[in-house]
Amino acid sequence: MNGDVSYLYKNVTRPFNERTDITPQQFELMKSQLKTLSPQQLRALQGVINRTLNGTQSSLISDEEMQMISSLFS
């Protein structure tokens, strides 16, 4: 996927699951940066947001499977 940042978070399978408080200014900056994302990236983000709001975390593969796949490329 264009814009994938998973390589920045080695040994972390879900880098964005932690809740952090952000300032209103940081939130506005984040919203303005959405304009730079591709339609594919926006759809992926929309899926993450929808799953978060719905309280479901349906994963296509388990953590063990992800680690095994990652080990193939390291």
N, C-alpha and C positions, 0 to 999 in steps of 0.2 A: 504494500500500500504506500502510495506517495505520502511522505510526511511522517512515516512511522518512526517513533522515538524509543522503541523498546530496547534498542542497542545501548541506550544511555543508562539503563537500569539492569545491569547484569546481576543475576541471582535474585532478582525481585520479579515475581510473576505478575503482580498487580500493583504497579507503582502509584496509582491514583485512587486507591481505596481509602486512604486516610482522609478524615475530615479535617479541614483547616479553616479557621476564620480568616476572612480577607476583609480589607477595608473597602468602603464604597468606591474609592478611587481605583483600587485594584480590580474590582468587579467591572467597572466601566471600561477600563483598559482591556480586560479580557473580552468583553462584548465587542469592542471595536476591532480586536484582532480576529474575530470570527470572519470578517470580510476577506481575509487573506486565505481562508481554507478552500479547498476544492470541494465540489459537490459530494464526492465520495467521502472525504473527511468529515463533512458536515453530517452526512447520513450515519457514519460510524459514531460520531459524537451524540447524535440524536438517539441512537440505540442505547448508548450508555446512560444517557439522561433518563430515558423512558424506563429502563430496568431499575435505576436508582429510585425513581419516583414510585414505581409499582412495588418496590420492595423485593423484587426477585433478582436472583443472581444465577441465571441459567447459563452454565458454561458448556461450550461444545466439547471441550476436552478437560480431563482432570489435571490437577497440578502435577501429578506424577507423569502423565503423558506429555505435558508441556516441557518438563525437565528433560525427559528422554529425547524429545525432538530437538530441544536446544543443545543437548550434548552432541548431537550429530554435526552441528555447525561450529563447535568450539575446538 
